[in-house]
Amino acid sequence: MDKWLLNPPVAFLIVFVFFLILGLLLSRLSYRSKKEPAPGSGKPYACGEDIQDHLSQPDYSQFFPFAFYFTIAHVATLMVTTVPAETIETLIIALVYIGALTVGLFILLRR
């Protein structure tokens, strides 16, 4: 059996060429308008409203602290569960790391 076909770059090229050919063949089935596009078809649409002067703009100022909190919490959990406890040096480094993460969380979520 040819093992060079299982090489990742060769497999990637084979799949890429396959989907390129498939995309070109299926593009013939796609709907294309024969006439010019409508004058407003390139503008953003928000339920029939003009969104240039729209008052609804999301505020992410409260989202990012919680996103950082969950990121730090997951990294801390990963650190606790994957550090081997056989040697005291790695356990001390992990505990210092968890302590620094705890201080960082208190600083992040202080009001």
C-alpha positions as CSV (number, residue, x, y, z in Angstrom):
1,M,0.0,0.0,0.0
2,D,1.2,3.5,-0.8
3,K,2.0,5.2,2.5
4,W,2.8,8.5,0.9
5,L,-1.0,9.1,0.5
6,L,-1.3,9.1,4.3
7,N,1.2,11.9,4.6
8,P,-0.6,15.0,6.0
9,P,0.5,17.5,3.3
10,V,-0.5,15.0,0.5
11,A,-3.8,14.2,2.2
12,F,-4.5,17.9,2.6
13,L,-3.8,18.6,-1.0
14,I,-6.0,15.7,-2.1
15,V,-8.9,16.9,0.0
16,F,-8.4,20.5,-1.0
17,V,-8.4,19.7,-4.7
18,F,-11.5,17.5,-4.3
19,F,-13.4,20.3,-2.6
20,L,-12.2,22.9,-5.1
21,I,-13.5,20.8,-7.9
22,L,-16.7,20.1,-6.0
23,G,-17.2,23.8,-5.4
24,L,-16.6,24.7,-9.1
25,L,-19.1,22.0,-10.2
26,L,-21.8,23.1,-7.7
27,S,-21.3,26.8,-8.5
28,R,-23.1,26.1,-11.7
29,L,-26.2,25.2,-9.7
30,S,-26.2,28.4,-7.7
31,Y,-28.7,31.1,-8.4
32,R,-27.4,34.2,-10.1
33,S,-29.6,37.1,-10.9
34,K,-29.5,38.2,-14.6
35,K,-30.3,41.8,-13.8
36,E,-28.6,44.5,-11.8
37,P,-28.8,44.2,-8.0
38,A,-31.2,46.4,-6.1
39,P,-29.8,49.7,-5.0
40,G,-29.9,48.9,-1.3
41,S,-28.8,45.2,-1.5
42,G,-25.3,45.9,-0.3
43,K,-26.3,47.9,2.8
44,P,-26.7,46.3,6.2
45,Y,-30.2,45.3,7.2
46,A,-31.8,45.3,10.7
47,C,-35.5,44.4,10.4
48,G,-36.2,47.2,8.0
49,E,-34.5,49.9,10.0
50,D,-31.6,52.0,8.9
51,I,-28.8,51.1,11.3
52,Q,-26.5,54.0,10.7
53,D,-28.2,56.0,13.5
54,H,-29.4,53.0,15.5
55,L,-29.5,53.3,19.3
56,S,-29.1,49.6,20.0
57,Q,-25.3,49.1,20.3
58,P,-24.1,46.3,22.5
59,D,-22.0,47.1,25.4
60,Y,-19.4,44.4,26.2
61,S,-17.8,46.2,29.2
62,Q,-19.4,43.6,31.6
63,F,-18.7,40.6,29.4
64,F,-15.0,40.7,29.3
65,P,-14.2,40.5,33.0
66,F,-16.4,37.4,33.2
67,A,-14.8,35.9,30.1
68,F,-11.4,36.5,31.7
69,Y,-12.6,35.0,34.9
70,F,-13.8,31.8,33.3
71,T,-10.6,31.6,31.3
72,I,-8.4,31.9,34.4
73,A,-10.6,29.5,36.3
74,H,-10.3,26.8,33.5
75,V,-6.5,27.3,33.3
76,A,-6.3,26.9,37.1
77,T,-8.4,23.8,37.0
78,L,-6.2,22.4,34.2
79,M,-3.1,23.2,36.3
80,V,-4.4,21.5,39.4
81,T,-5.5,18.4,37.6
82,T,-2.4,17.9,35.5
83,V,0.5,18.7,37.8
84,P,2.1,15.5,39.2
85,A,2.1,15.5,43.0
86,E,5.0,13.1,43.3
87,T,7.7,15.8,43.7
88,I,7.4,18.6,46.1
89,E,9.0,21.1,43.7
90,T,6.2,20.8,41.1
91,L,3.6,20.9,43.8
92,I,5.0,24.1,45.2
93,I,5.2,25.7,41.8
94,A,1.5,24.7,41.1
95,L,0.4,26.1,44.5
96,V,2.2,29.4,43.8
97,Y,0.6,29.5,40.4
98,I,-2.8,28.9,41.9
99,G,-2.2,31.6,44.5
100,A,-1.2,34.1,41.8
101,L,-4.4,33.2,39.8
102,T,-6.5,33.7,42.9
103,V,-5.0,37.2,43.5
104,G,-5.5,38.0,39.8
105,L,-9.2,37.0,40.1
106,F,-9.7,39.2,43.1
107,I,-8.1,42.1,41.3
108,L,-10.1,41.4,38.1
109,L,-13.5,41.2,39.9
110,R,-13.0,44.0,42.5
111,R,-15.5,46.8,42.5
